[in-house]
Amino acid sequence: MVSKVLNVKLSNGREMPMVGLGTYARKADPGQFRQAVEWGIEAGYRHIDTASFYDNEEEVGEGINNKIKDGTVTRDQLFVTTKIWNDRHAEGQVVPSLKESLARFKLDYVDLYLVHWPFSVNDKGEDANIDYLETWRGMEQTVQLGLARSIGVSNFNEEQLERLLNNCTIKPVINQFEVNPTLTQHKWVDFCKQHAVVPVAYTPLGLISEARPEFIGKDVIKTDPKLGALADKYGKTRAQIALRYLIQRGIPVIPKSFTKSRIAENLNLFDFELTDSEMALVDSFNINHRCVPANAFKGMKNYPFKNE
């Protein structure tokens, strides 16, 4: 029987779609984010993921509001996520930062507000050394004020997440981090689930980056013939196989695309199911390659990947 679980229940009782539209891009043409969001909502996406750092909240908001105005969706049918950047980690800065994001969105609330990274920076880009527990107190205020329905974290490691869980009033509902066929993260995914924190996968296709030159040319998503045969079997793309693999592990995904056909394809994951042996095949591509190592922040006290 094919699994058609379209939503995941969060620890606070709210639901989040299993597939969201990612919107990060290093470079973008004017209107590109708005168009992607509009295409996404038209295709059936109900989760839109962005961040203040992406510098696109205004366009993302335009796309959302255009689709609300034309009757495609209502606001309560959408799940909107954004994130606070590292330079606004002081407790008193958190609520104003979210209010600024909401003004750019032209929305009254977000469904999920995330701490983008556990470390903080000052206006010179140096370590501001603000404890993420202080930041979290500000995050809790966004819920109490009705500005965010849920709060969570991104890129926290096991020690950081456990410390936060032991020192908070409102628990984080998700941890968004990199998971894909070349960085499978089984232990970390299981830890999150055991603590009722939903693991959400960014960079879910594991595309090989220039950050680790030794891995270039090993991009299995694009090149492996066994994965290609599996895609042919189901009449799907290689990317759809990789995304389905994560969905079947109970991990929501936020693939990004600015191509209309791919945006639709990335959502079309619920009419087939991989067998145990096929799941094992995709799992075997793991090479512990991190596409987003955040090397510029390696010197920060709370840099999360120090032990790798």
LUMGUDREN-578536 format. One line per field, with one value per residue: residue in one letter; x, y, z of N, C-alpha, C in turn. Coordinates in nm, 3 decimals, m for minus. Layout:
<nodes>
aa: [A  ...]
nc1: [X  ...]
nc2: [Y  ...]
nc3: [Z  ...]
cac1: [X  ...]
cac2: [Y  ...]
cac3: [Z  ...]
cc1: [X  ...]
cc2: [Y  ...]
cc3: [Z  ...]
</nodes>
This chain:
<nodes>
aa: [M  V  S  K  V  L  N  V  K  L  S  N  G  R  E  M  P  M  V  G  L  G  T  Y  A  R  K  A  D  P  G  Q  F  R  Q  A  V  E  W  G  I  E  A  G  Y  R  H  I  D  T  A  S  F  Y  D  N  E  E  E  V  G  E  G  I  N  N  K  I  K  D  G  T  V  T  R  D  Q  L  F  V  T  T  K  I  W  N  D  R  H  A  E  G  Q  V  V  P  S  L  K  E  S  L  A  R  F  K  L  D  Y  V  D  L  Y  L  V  H  W  P  F  S  V  N  D  K  G  E  D  A  N  I  D  Y  L  E  T  W  R  G  M  E  Q  T  V  Q  L  G  L  A  R  S  I  G  V  S  N  F  N  E  E  Q  L  E  R  L  L  N  N  C  T  I  K  P  V  I  N  Q  F  E  V  N  P  T  L  T  Q  H  K  W  V  D  F  C  K  Q  H  A  V  V  P  V  A  Y  T  P  L  G  L  I  S  E  A  R  P  E  F  I  G  K  D  V  I  K  T  D  P  K  L  G  A  L  A  D  K  Y  G  K  T  R  A  Q  I  A  L  R  Y  L  I  Q  R  G  I  P  V  I  P  K  S  F  T  K  S  R  I  A  E  N  L  N  L  F  D  F  E  L  T  D  S  E  M  A  L  V  D  S  F  N  I  N  H  R  C  V  P  A  N  A  F  K  G  M  K  N  Y  P  F  K  N  E]
nc1: [0.085  0.064  0.219  0.060  0.108  0.064  0.115  0.297  0.268  0.335  0.504  0.353  0.099  0.019  0.014  0.242  0.323  0.467  0.626  0.795  0.844  1.156  1.346  1.594  1.859  2.169  2.200  1.953  1.701  1.505  1.185  1.192  1.170  0.909  0.765  0.832  0.715  0.446  0.403  0.457  0.251  0.032  0.084  0.035  0.183  0.194  0.355  0.591  0.925  1.159  1.403  1.529  1.787  1.799  1.710  1.471  1.216  1.021  0.949  0.870  0.653  0.490  0.425  0.282  0.068  m0.051  m0.158  m0.338  m0.511  m0.618  m0.773  m0.674  m0.566  m0.629  m0.508  m0.487  m0.451  m0.192  0.152  0.397  0.738  1.008  1.336  1.551  1.837  2.194  2.289  2.101  2.061  2.041  1.825  1.634  1.621  1.487  1.198  1.150  1.292  1.140  0.901  0.983  1.030  0.768  0.648  0.772  0.675  0.408  0.225  0.043  0.137  0.379  0.398  0.603  0.897  1.243  1.561  1.830  2.103  2.313  2.511  2.621  2.667  2.841  2.811  3.040  3.086  3.209  3.239  2.969  2.913  2.672  2.457  2.266  2.051  1.963  1.874  1.665  1.479  1.378  1.263  1.055  0.891  0.787  0.596  0.423  0.325  0.178  0.293  0.435  0.337  0.461  0.787  1.133  1.454  1.757  2.026  2.137  2.346  2.370  2.439  2.380  2.104  2.000  2.072  1.919  1.658  1.650  1.640  1.425  1.105  0.905  0.914  1.135  0.991  1.090  1.402  1.587  1.802  2.085  2.012  2.041  2.087  2.368  2.450  2.342  2.279  2.166  2.183  2.154  1.906  1.742  1.787  1.666  1.396  1.343  1.329  1.102  1.131  1.092  1.283  1.389  1.468  1.703  1.870  1.805  1.872  2.139  2.341  2.665  2.909  3.146  3.274  3.393  3.625  3.724  3.508  3.379  3.232  3.126  2.857  2.593  2.321  2.285  2.431  2.453  2.402  2.238  2.061  1.940  1.811  1.627  1.470  1.363  1.209  0.990  0.892  0.979  1.181  1.534  1.570  1.317  1.317  1.519  1.400  1.169  1.282  1.367  1.120  1.000  1.155  1.041  1.105  1.045  1.081  1.245  1.283  1.435  1.357  1.353  1.231  0.943  0.840  1.001  0.946  0.683  0.730  0.885  0.702  0.545  0.531  0.390  0.263  0.392  0.604  0.907  1.076  1.210  1.467  1.527  1.527  1.752  1.943  1.950  2.031  2.288  2.449  2.564  2.825  2.903  2.918  2.905  2.717  2.674  2.882  2.934  3.180  3.285  3.220  3.360  3.526  3.363  3.227  2.995  2.979  2.842  2.953  3.197  3.298  3.313]
nc2: [m0.120  0.216  0.482  0.775  0.997  1.315  1.515  1.598  1.550  1.787  1.833  2.010  1.970  2.085  2.069  2.000  2.025  1.748  1.801  2.085  2.406  2.510  2.817  2.932  3.104  3.187  3.379  3.565  3.649  3.951  3.911  3.637  3.477  3.537  3.434  3.160  3.087  3.135  2.949  2.720  2.713  2.695  2.441  2.285  2.298  2.363  2.446  2.689  2.777  3.000  3.256  3.526  3.587  3.514  3.725  3.760  3.777  3.970  3.932  3.663  3.693  3.847  3.657  3.471  3.631  3.708  3.465  3.416  3.630  3.574  3.361  3.101  2.981  2.995  3.190  3.029  2.780  2.761  2.700  2.876  2.931  3.099  3.232  3.343  3.550  3.530  3.766  3.875  3.769  3.841  3.847  4.056  4.131  3.948  3.938  4.196  4.140  3.934  4.073  4.254  4.079  3.986  4.223  4.254  4.026  4.094  3.972  3.846  3.658  3.392  3.043  2.889  2.963  2.980  2.934  3.012  2.935  2.802  2.974  3.316  3.642  3.960  4.302  4.321  4.074  3.907  3.667  3.699  3.579  3.512  3.329  3.060  2.988  3.224  3.349  3.176  3.237  3.474  3.372  3.219  3.423  3.515  3.327  3.354  3.606  3.564  3.586  3.386  3.058  2.818  2.721  2.655  2.502  2.522  2.350  2.275  2.081  1.755  1.784  2.056  2.070  1.898  2.035  2.266  2.157  2.082  2.319  2.495  2.660  2.647  2.391  2.320  2.243  2.139  2.043  2.170  2.046  1.934  1.659  1.380  1.150  1.131  1.212  1.069  1.058  0.894  0.836  1.090  1.174  0.982  1.047  1.301  1.234  1.065  1.250  1.389  1.588  1.701  1.596  1.788  1.798  1.991  2.080  1.833  1.672  1.633  1.750  1.774  1.995  2.268  2.300  2.077  1.953  1.695  1.532  1.597  1.497  1.269  1.273  1.108  1.132  1.246  1.075  0.794  0.469  0.267  0.406  0.549  0.339  0.264  0.493  0.482  0.250  0.329  0.534  0.787  1.078  1.092  1.267  1.261  1.001  1.021  1.208  1.071  0.863  0.997  1.087  0.841  0.769  0.919  1.186  1.518  1.724  1.995  2.076  2.289  2.482  2.669  2.624  2.562  2.305  2.131  2.211  2.120  1.843  1.777  1.768  1.557  1.285  1.084  0.866  0.630  0.374  0.292  m0.022  m0.223  m0.310  m0.131  0.108  0.055  0.054  0.328  0.432  0.336  0.510  0.691  0.910  1.065  1.334  1.677  1.929  2.188  2.317  2.547  2.687  2.940  3.008  2.855  2.920  3.003  2.990  2.834  2.685  2.419  2.184  2.092  1.850  1.674]
nc3: [0.000  m0.089  0.076  0.175  0.336  0.390  0.568  0.869  1.216  1.463  1.782  1.931  1.850  1.613  1.248  0.980  0.637  0.454  0.236  0.139  m0.021  m0.096  m0.097  m0.130  m0.296  m0.441  m0.636  m0.807  m1.045  m1.080  m0.944  m0.951  m0.718  m0.633  m0.851  m0.840  m0.596  m0.653  m0.863  m0.715  m0.519  m0.687  m0.790  m0.573  m0.338  0.009  0.202  0.251  0.255  0.387  0.473  0.674  0.602  0.335  0.192  0.052  0.146  0.096  m0.176  m0.165  0.004  m0.165  m0.363  m0.207  m0.112  m0.354  m0.442  m0.240  m0.275  m0.529  m0.476  m0.480  m0.251  0.107  0.383  0.614  0.507  0.437  0.525  0.656  0.677  0.832  0.922  1.186  1.163  1.233  1.341  1.506  1.760  2.031  2.315  2.322  2.058  1.906  1.880  1.751  1.512  1.393  1.358  1.164  0.952  0.913  0.829  0.584  0.454  0.456  0.624  0.912  1.088  1.124  1.050  1.141  1.310  1.299  1.461  1.281  1.285  1.548  1.643  1.703  1.558  1.546  1.421  1.276  1.185  1.359  1.632  1.840  2.071  2.202  2.398  2.278  2.433  2.542  2.308  2.255  2.453  2.357  2.124  2.232  2.320  2.080  2.020  2.239  2.187  1.962  1.714  1.595  1.522  1.581  1.697  1.626  1.551  1.354  1.209  1.455  1.669  1.833  2.109  2.147  2.088  2.285  2.519  2.485  2.492  2.756  2.888  2.839  2.799  2.605  2.383  2.104  1.791  1.556  1.400  1.154  0.916  0.718  0.522  0.312  0.031  0.018  0.262  0.507  0.785  0.996  1.280  1.394  1.296  1.420  1.690  1.708  1.653  1.872  2.071  2.017  1.828  1.512  1.239  0.969  0.628  0.464  0.154  0.019  m0.196  m0.202  m0.363  m0.497  m0.382  m0.435  m0.203  m0.099  m0.269  m0.315  m0.343  m0.575  m0.878  m0.782  m0.768  m0.711  m0.753  m1.001  m1.167  m1.109  m1.237  m1.127  m0.971  m1.171  m1.308  m1.117  m1.105  m1.364  m1.343  m1.186  m1.332  m1.268  m1.178  m1.100  m0.887  m0.767  m0.667  m0.472  m0.299  m0.224  m0.081  0.152  0.250  0.310  0.523  0.712  0.712  0.662  0.367  0.195  m0.093  m0.339  m0.626  m0.929  m1.159  m1.338  m1.410  m1.260  m1.002  m0.974  m1.013  m0.787  m0.586  m0.644  m0.510  m0.390  m0.503  m0.530  m0.386  m0.234  m0.211  0.062  m0.011  m0.212  m0.072  0.082  m0.117  m0.201  0.040  0.050  m0.085  0.079  0.170  0.370  0.308  0.343  0.211  0.291  0.475  0.614  0.640  0.680  0.933  1.110  1.325  1.529  1.860  1.901  1.669  1.490  1.379  1.470  1.566  1.357]
cac1: [0.000  0.145  0.201  0.020  0.110  0.098  0.152  0.354  0.219  0.440  0.482  0.252  m0.031  m0.002  0.062  0.327  0.334  0.589  0.707  0.788  0.919  1.272  1.355  1.727  1.940  2.277  2.167  1.819  1.650  1.389  1.057  1.211  1.116  0.763  0.714  0.847  0.614  0.315  0.399  0.452  0.117  m0.057  0.112  m0.014  0.263  0.129  0.463  0.691  1.036  1.256  1.479  1.563  1.917  1.784  1.679  1.363  1.086  0.924  0.899  0.797  0.524  0.408  0.372  0.180  m0.051  m0.117  m0.235  m0.451  m0.605  m0.690  m0.860  m0.613  m0.555  m0.650  m0.386  m0.477  m0.413  m0.048  0.247  0.507  0.855  1.124  1.442  1.624  1.979  2.290  2.319  1.987  2.042  2.011  1.684  1.550  1.618  1.416  1.063  1.159  1.336  1.026  0.807  1.036  1.002  0.623  0.618  0.815  0.579  0.270  0.148  0.025  0.210  0.438  0.363  0.722  1.012  1.359  1.694  1.895  2.227  2.327  2.609  2.579  2.772  2.817  2.802  3.167  3.095  3.283  3.155  2.906  2.914  2.541  2.410  2.140  1.942  1.909  1.797  1.542  1.382  1.311  1.179  0.934  0.807  0.715  0.477  0.334  0.265  0.099  0.363  0.475  0.255  0.555  0.927  1.227  1.593  1.818  2.170  2.184  2.397  2.304  2.463  2.309  1.960  1.968  2.081  1.802  1.540  1.656  1.640  1.328  0.964  0.838  1.012  1.143  0.914  1.170  1.540  1.609  1.944  2.113  1.999  2.024  2.150  2.513  2.468  2.217  2.255  2.069  2.188  2.103  1.762  1.679  1.793  1.561  1.265  1.329  1.301  0.981  1.170  1.085  1.397  1.349  1.587  1.736  1.961  1.767  1.924  2.281  2.425  2.802  2.948  3.289  3.331  3.473  3.667  3.751  3.384  3.325  3.228  3.061  2.717  2.517  2.185  2.286  2.510  2.458  2.311  2.140  1.956  1.868  1.723  1.518  1.381  1.291  1.110  0.871  0.853  1.008  1.315  1.628  1.542  1.198  1.357  1.591  1.305  1.081  1.365  1.360  0.981  0.976  1.223  0.967  1.174  0.994  1.184  1.219  1.361  1.418  1.371  1.292  1.179  0.804  0.819  1.068  0.869  0.572  0.785  0.935  0.586  0.475  0.607  0.301  0.191  0.477  0.673  1.029  1.086  1.319  1.596  1.550  1.566  1.891  2.027  1.969  2.107  2.428  2.523  2.619  2.970  2.920  2.956  2.820  2.716  2.668  2.965  2.942  3.321  3.316  3.188  3.428  3.589  3.262  3.215  2.884  2.980  2.786  3.011  3.337  3.341  3.307]
cac2: [0.000  0.336  0.579  0.907  1.086  1.446  1.605  1.540  1.617  1.841  1.801  2.100  1.933  2.141  1.984  2.062  1.941  1.669  1.860  2.230  2.470  2.589  2.939  2.994  3.112  3.285  3.487  3.549  3.759  4.016  3.840  3.491  3.416  3.549  3.341  3.023  3.067  3.125  2.818  2.618  2.708  2.642  2.298  2.215  2.320  2.441  2.488  2.774  2.795  3.104  3.306  3.667  3.592  3.492  3.855  3.743  3.768  4.058  3.864  3.544  3.743  3.886  3.535  3.418  3.718  3.701  3.340  3.433  3.725  3.517  3.253  2.968  2.931  3.089  3.196  2.918  2.658  2.767  2.687  2.965  2.923  3.185  3.208  3.461  3.540  3.522  3.898  3.923  3.665  3.893  3.821  4.170  4.153  3.840  3.981  4.296  4.078  3.865  4.177  4.306  3.976  3.987  4.343  4.225  3.929  4.147  3.869  3.871  3.558  3.279  2.915  2.834  3.054  2.899  2.990  2.962  2.869  2.817  3.076  3.454  3.731  4.104  4.372  4.303  3.935  3.833  3.592  3.784  3.496  3.513  3.192  3.034  2.982  3.361  3.366  3.096  3.310  3.565  3.290  3.184  3.543  3.527  3.241  3.415  3.725  3.523  3.619  3.257  2.949  2.719  2.762  2.544  2.537  2.472  2.328  2.245  1.945  1.677  1.847  2.184  2.045  1.840  2.143  2.352  2.085  2.077  2.455  2.579  2.654  2.596  2.304  2.331  2.135  2.079  2.082  2.163  2.028  1.869  1.513  1.341  1.019  1.132  1.247  1.005  1.109  0.809  0.853  1.222  1.171  0.902  1.124  1.404  1.169  1.016  1.365  1.453  1.700  1.651  1.631  1.837  1.793  2.085  2.021  1.692  1.595  1.605  1.790  1.793  2.136  2.294  2.310  1.956  1.914  1.552  1.460  1.637  1.385  1.156  1.312  0.989  1.166  1.272  0.986  0.650  0.393  0.192  0.502  0.576  0.224  0.272  0.601  0.432  0.151  0.396  0.646  0.908  1.131  1.056  1.354  1.211  0.882  1.068  1.273  0.967  0.794  1.073  1.084  0.710  0.769  1.008  1.315  1.619  1.777  2.128  2.096  2.419  2.490  2.787  2.575  2.526  2.161  2.064  2.244  2.024  1.707  1.756  1.745  1.437  1.179  1.005  0.761  0.512  0.345  0.213  m0.143  m0.219  m0.323  m0.006  0.205  0.023  0.098  0.473  0.452  0.296  0.618  0.780  0.930  1.164  1.462  1.789  2.033  2.319  2.307  2.679  2.700  3.077  3.024  2.748  2.970  3.043  2.904  2.741  2.618  2.288  2.067  2.083  1.713  1.588]
cac3: [0.000  m0.102  0.184  0.127  0.450  0.335  0.677  0.990  1.337  1.548  1.923  1.988  1.794  1.479  1.139  0.879  0.516  0.439  0.130  0.134  m0.129  m0.055  m0.180  m0.125  m0.418  m0.428  m0.729  m0.861  m1.126  m1.018  m0.960  m0.958  m0.597  m0.639  m0.951  m0.788  m0.492  m0.720  m0.929  m0.612  m0.461  m0.793  m0.805  m0.455  m0.217  0.115  0.292  0.186  0.349  0.353  0.588  0.658  0.534  0.191  0.133  m0.045  0.215  0.031  m0.296  m0.121  0.052  m0.282  m0.422  m0.116  m0.110  m0.484  m0.449  m0.148  m0.336  m0.644  m0.429  m0.489  m0.113  0.216  0.467  0.708  0.436  0.411  0.635  0.616  0.766  0.812  1.020  1.236  1.128  1.343  1.397  1.586  1.860  2.165  2.346  2.287  1.914  1.836  1.842  1.644  1.387  1.332  1.313  1.037  0.851  0.886  0.751  0.447  0.401  0.465  0.694  1.055  1.166  1.051  1.112  1.203  1.317  1.333  1.483  1.160  1.328  1.693  1.679  1.682  1.507  1.561  1.292  1.206  1.146  1.461  1.726  1.941  2.192  2.269  2.423  2.207  2.531  2.547  2.184  2.264  2.535  2.264  2.036  2.308  2.323  1.951  2.031  2.338  2.125  1.846  1.589  1.539  1.575  1.629  1.689  1.616  1.528  1.232  1.218  1.590  1.685  1.939  2.239  2.152  2.095  2.415  2.618  2.466  2.541  2.903  2.943  2.767  2.841  2.485  2.316  1.958  1.727  1.450  1.373  1.009  0.889  0.590  0.510  0.173  0.009  0.040  0.404  0.553  0.921  1.066  1.425  1.430  1.269  1.525  1.814  1.702  1.665  2.009  2.157  1.963  1.742  1.374  1.155  0.837  0.542  0.357  0.055  0.023  m0.309  m0.180  m0.476  m0.456  m0.392  m0.446  m0.069  m0.075  m0.405  m0.327  m0.372  m0.704  m0.970  m0.716  m0.749  m0.750  m0.796  m1.145  m1.253  m1.080  m1.324  m1.048  m0.933  m1.295  m1.334  m1.019  m1.152  m1.482  m1.298  m1.134  m1.417  m1.192  m1.195  m0.994  m0.772  m0.700  m0.591  m0.353  m0.208  m0.170  0.017  0.277  0.296  0.370  0.653  0.800  0.716  0.568  0.277  0.138  m0.216  m0.404  m0.772  m0.990  m1.286  m1.311  m1.420  m1.148  m0.881  m0.971  m0.996  m0.651  m0.499  m0.691  m0.443  m0.305  m0.578  m0.540  m0.261  m0.252  m0.131  0.160  m0.080  m0.285  0.031  0.117  m0.228  m0.191  0.163  0.029  m0.150  0.181  0.178  0.477  0.246  0.381  0.108  0.355  0.596  0.681  0.676  0.721  1.075  1.185  1.448  1.626  1.977  1.887  1.540  1.525  1.314  1.513  1.597  1.239]
cc1: [0.089  0.113  0.168  0.010  0.157  0.147  0.219  0.302  0.336  0.405  0.380  0.113  m0.061  0.055  0.143  0.333  0.468  0.681  0.686  0.870  1.032  1.291  1.493  1.793  2.048  2.252  2.028  1.781  1.532  1.260  1.069  1.151  0.964  0.704  0.721  0.741  0.475  0.300  0.385  0.313  0.017  m0.040  0.063  0.070  0.183  0.229  0.565  0.797  1.130  1.331  1.510  1.695  1.904  1.750  1.570  1.224  0.980  0.863  0.821  0.658  0.433  0.345  0.261  0.052  m0.124  m0.206  m0.351  m0.557  m0.683  m0.773  m0.802  m0.604  m0.605  m0.524  m0.375  m0.449  m0.263  0.032  0.372  0.617  0.955  1.219  1.509  1.772  2.067  2.320  2.206  1.957  2.018  1.861  1.592  1.539  1.526  1.278  1.067  1.201  1.221  0.923  0.852  1.011  0.855  0.584  0.659  0.719  0.440  0.177  0.142  0.104  0.281  0.399  0.482  0.835  1.130  1.479  1.782  2.023  2.242  2.428  2.557  2.697  2.737  2.820  2.933  3.186  3.176  3.186  3.101  2.891  2.784  2.493  2.278  2.023  1.880  1.823  1.663  1.437  1.307  1.220  1.048  0.837  0.729  0.589  0.376  0.262  0.180  0.164  0.411  0.389  0.344  0.696  1.017  1.366  1.639  1.968  2.223  2.239  2.332  2.318  2.383  2.158  1.921  1.972  1.961  1.676  1.533  1.643  1.542  1.190  0.880  0.942  1.016  1.070  0.992  1.316  1.561  1.759  1.962  2.100  1.972  2.094  2.301  2.549  2.344  2.181  2.158  2.066  2.125  1.952  1.689  1.678  1.681  1.424  1.240  1.294  1.183  1.011  1.174  1.210  1.348  1.473  1.595  1.847  1.932  1.818  2.074  2.371  2.565  2.846  3.099  3.356  3.420  3.516  3.687  3.626  3.324  3.337  3.162  2.914  2.625  2.377  2.181  2.341  2.495  2.357  2.205  2.025  1.873  1.770  1.603  1.418  1.299  1.181  0.979  0.821  0.873  1.147  1.403  1.600  1.419  1.227  1.426  1.496  1.212  1.154  1.357  1.220  0.952  1.051  1.152  1.030  1.110  1.109  1.145  1.309  1.335  1.432  1.305  1.243  1.041  0.783  0.883  0.998  0.754  0.622  0.824  0.823  0.517  0.546  0.519  0.222  0.280  0.549  0.793  1.025  1.202  1.455  1.629  1.588  1.713  1.988  2.055  2.056  2.257  2.512  2.587  2.772  3.002  2.971  2.856  2.829  2.722  2.749  2.980  3.084  3.358  3.296  3.260  3.487  3.491  3.250  3.107  2.870  2.943  2.860  3.157  3.385  3.338  3.446]
cc2: [0.125  0.434  0.716  1.004  1.223  1.544  1.527  1.620  1.661  1.817  1.893  2.075  1.991  2.047  2.065  1.970  1.870  1.725  2.011  2.283  2.551  2.707  3.003  2.994  3.217  3.405  3.461  3.671  3.823  3.937  3.689  3.420  3.420  3.447  3.197  2.992  3.052  2.990  2.706  2.603  2.654  2.491  2.217  2.228  2.403  2.483  2.566  2.806  2.904  3.144  3.452  3.682  3.578  3.622  3.844  3.742  3.855  3.991  3.738  3.584  3.786  3.764  3.476  3.501  3.721  3.578  3.339  3.522  3.664  3.394  3.113  2.902  3.037  3.087  3.075  2.784  2.651  2.753  2.763  2.960  3.031  3.169  3.339  3.443  3.561  3.656  3.956  3.827  3.715  3.879  3.934  4.198  4.056  3.884  4.090  4.237  4.008  3.967  4.238  4.207  3.979  4.109  4.322  4.126  3.990  4.037  3.902  3.775  3.463  3.152  2.855  2.936  2.975  2.985  2.929  2.884  2.890  2.924  3.215  3.536  3.876  4.170  4.368  4.159  3.850  3.761  3.687  3.710  3.507  3.368  3.171  3.013  3.121  3.388  3.295  3.165  3.411  3.490  3.254  3.302  3.559  3.440  3.306  3.537  3.691  3.554  3.493  3.149  2.841  2.774  2.639  2.595  2.479  2.458  2.311  2.103  1.879  1.744  1.976  2.163  1.991  1.947  2.236  2.285  2.082  2.214  2.546  2.564  2.599  2.516  2.331  2.214  2.068  2.122  2.061  2.154  1.949  1.717  1.481  1.207  1.016  1.180  1.198  1.035  1.023  0.832  0.984  1.232  1.097  0.977  1.230  1.342  1.121  1.128  1.448  1.582  1.646  1.692  1.672  1.852  1.911  2.024  1.871  1.608  1.572  1.643  1.825  1.938  2.148  2.305  2.191  1.901  1.764  1.471  1.496  1.520  1.262  1.186  1.201  1.023  1.183  1.156  0.837  0.571  0.314  0.283  0.538  0.464  0.226  0.380  0.553  0.334  0.217  0.509  0.779  0.960  1.080  1.139  1.305  1.086  0.925  1.130  1.170  0.887  0.865  1.071  0.951  0.691  0.860  1.145  1.411  1.681  1.915  2.150  2.234  2.403  2.619  2.754  2.516  2.374  2.087  2.092  2.145  1.882  1.680  1.734  1.613  1.311  1.074  0.898  0.640  0.493  0.255  0.089  m0.130  m0.226  m0.197  0.106  0.183  0.066  0.248  0.505  0.425  0.404  0.714  0.787  1.037  1.298  1.570  1.898  2.173  2.315  2.437  2.707  2.840  3.098  2.923  2.795  3.007  2.941  2.797  2.684  2.471  2.165  2.043  1.940  1.620  1.571]
cc3: [0.000  0.011  0.126  0.245  0.403  0.441  0.789  1.109  1.422  1.694  1.991  1.930  1.658  1.373  1.039  0.757  0.507  0.331  0.130  0.017  m0.070  m0.149  m0.178  m0.263  m0.395  m0.517  m0.785  m0.943  m1.054  m1.047  m0.957  m0.835  m0.597  m0.734  m0.901  m0.684  m0.555  m0.790  m0.826  m0.553  m0.562  m0.809  m0.686  m0.330  m0.117  0.222  0.211  0.289  0.299  0.479  0.565  0.582  0.383  0.117  0.026  0.018  0.148  m0.092  m0.262  m0.072  m0.061  m0.345  m0.338  m0.123  m0.244  m0.495  m0.349  m0.213  m0.451  m0.606  m0.440  m0.352  m0.017  0.303  0.558  0.640  0.410  0.539  0.593  0.722  0.731  0.930  1.061  1.207  1.250  1.410  1.481  1.702  2.002  2.191  2.300  2.138  1.840  1.789  1.735  1.510  1.317  1.283  1.181  0.924  0.814  0.804  0.605  0.381  0.376  0.519  0.843  1.142  1.071  1.124  1.186  1.195  1.370  1.369  1.374  1.191  1.478  1.736  1.644  1.631  1.537  1.424  1.214  1.159  1.242  1.554  1.833  2.074  2.272  2.280  2.351  2.303  2.550  2.424  2.196  2.352  2.450  2.168  2.106  2.314  2.192  1.951  2.126  2.282  2.002  1.713  1.517  1.604  1.638  1.616  1.687  1.589  1.395  1.257  1.360  1.592  1.807  2.076  2.253  2.163  2.232  2.525  2.607  2.522  2.693  2.968  2.871  2.829  2.727  2.407  2.165  1.893  1.614  1.461  1.224  0.984  0.761  0.602  0.365  0.150  0.028  0.181  0.478  0.698  1.004  1.217  1.468  1.406  1.380  1.659  1.818  1.724  1.808  2.107  2.104  1.888  1.599  1.298  1.016  0.751  0.448  0.273  0.042  m0.093  m0.299  m0.294  m0.428  m0.481  m0.403  m0.309  m0.037  m0.211  m0.423  m0.362  m0.508  m0.803  m0.911  m0.688  m0.800  m0.802  m0.947  m1.227  m1.227  m1.164  m1.247  m1.005  m1.056  m1.329  m1.241  m1.059  m1.271  m1.441  m1.257  m1.223  m1.349  m1.228  m1.081  m0.868  m0.696  m0.618  m0.461  m0.251  m0.145  m0.061  0.154  0.335  0.368  0.501  0.753  0.815  0.616  0.489  0.226  0.015  m0.275  m0.554  m0.817  m1.131  m1.263  m1.312  m1.303  m1.016  m0.866  m0.946  m0.852  m0.549  m0.529  m0.640  m0.376  m0.379  m0.602  m0.407  m0.289  m0.162  m0.032  0.092  m0.159  m0.189  0.069  0.008  m0.218  m0.069  0.142  m0.037  m0.049  0.174  0.284  0.423  0.285  0.275  0.168  0.486  0.673  0.728  0.725  0.871  1.165  1.317  1.557  1.739  1.958  1.746  1.561  1.474  1.355  1.527  1.476  1.178]
</nodes>
